[in-house]
């Protein structure tokens, strides 16, 4: 595509975006609670959430959220007070979030793998006034709650035989209600929710999303489920849900405590669909496929290779065991998903479309890749999302095919910033070309056809002898070796080159470790300076429950194995 054509497309896009922003100012107040209440009225007896044998109808979902919202308001939580949800995947997680929305409160996610100090930081940073938690975490909370005087209510979800502590109220004792609370006044599009990032590059940050912006992102095409003709108001959600030609039954494989799982659940609920949840304690590929077959899932949400590979391994090990003809979509976000795995899944589900979303908590819809049985897409190749651009370090747009690396940015419906972090907000949410963009730090090349080749997150970039190396590129090269299941790459201090590249890899069962051979494989695919100097074979590459790489643990293991002083 020539530069003049690109410019014309950009001009046309800006006009479309301007029209949409003008439309947005005329909209009514867009909130999830108003949308979901509309769906509950229209589909009262249809399932909203299913976990194993437990089915919660839309009527039950709505009434439970009403009761919890009443309780929170009666407990003194005023408009935009913060509510922490500290639970694994379960219906109560979504009820708690819905209740917060109903009462114009701000829900936020809590990583259930955190230790005491991390939890204390999160609750203090988030100004939590109520905490909804599973009783399996009661002992951990009891150790820090005396240091959290701002928390007015502890609400315990009884789980796994762990009793409700005396300092908490039992979730099951809070009565459902027919009417939503009115104590905090009318809901507004500006009402917030927080999504805490994983903290892989420092302490977790709370991304402040306005509900109107999140809903607007879906209404204008970033979400395939909601990219129908835009509604004039959220009250139309129920009627649109009834008109859906195929009911959405979305199986959420990753944790709801991370953005991929939670925002996908929001999309399913806003479309009048059903959220399907695995058992809360772990991901099991065979059980996930059982659930998909039993409940006739139409959509599955995963986080790249850590979820996709076990699914393919299970399907290959027992072909024909599962009838998955109902499955129409797979969507992944947050981790690399390679071409070979996609081809394998399509052998078992040729009717499905595999959608790889290039997004982050602070930048939704940066790019997308859709692969079908008839259309192959290479690993890390994305179509630039609507409202997106790639800029160099001087703030100039990257010319397609120029070979210049740039940072990917998204405009339009974006977060308000990071809570309590104006410096980080200013660095991420920047103004270029007279408009505001979210630029979280992902680097990419713009190919001649306008597509993107994703390089990786700048915060993980390794500088070795003046050359910049993105870990994701080396990781993908390693994973293309037939013996490798998963891989992670990091930089270690080096007195001569500043940093040297180290890798960690897990291998297929029965394969003998051959670090030198794997390093040579990388050399055969990439420039020699990108090849790891060291490689450690491990049973499992460290990842968070949502599938994202735990780079802090990767660096610790590599430093320990290769005698590098991290201090």
Secondary structure, 3 states (H helix, E strand, C coil): CCHHHHHHHHHHHHHHHHHHHHHHHHCCCCCHHHHHHHHHHHCCCCEEEEECCEEEEHHHHHHHHHHHHHHHHHCCCCCCCEEEEECCCCHHHHHHHHHHHHCCCEEEECCCCCCHHHHHHHHHHCCEEEEEEEHHHHHHHHCCHHHCCCCCEEEEECECCECCCCCCEEHHHCCCCCCCCCCCCCCCCCCEEEEECCCCCCCCCEEEEEHHHHHHHHHHHHCCCCCCCCCCCHHHHHHHHHCCCCCCEEEECCCCCCHHHHHHHHHHHHCCCEEEECCCCCCCHHHHHHHHHHCCCCEEEECCHHHHHHHHHHHHHCCCCCCCCCCCEEEEECCCCCHHHHHHHHHHCCCCEEEEEEEECCEEEEEEEEEECCECCCCCEEEECCCEEEECCCCCECCCCCCCEEEEEECCCCCCEECCCHHHHHHHEEEECCEEEECCCEEEEECCCCEEEEEEEHHHCEEECCEEECHHHHHHHHHCCCCEEEEEEEEEEECCCEEEEEEEEEECCCCCCCHHHHHHHHHHHCCHHHCCCEEEEECCCCECCCCCECHHHHHHHHHHHCCCCCC
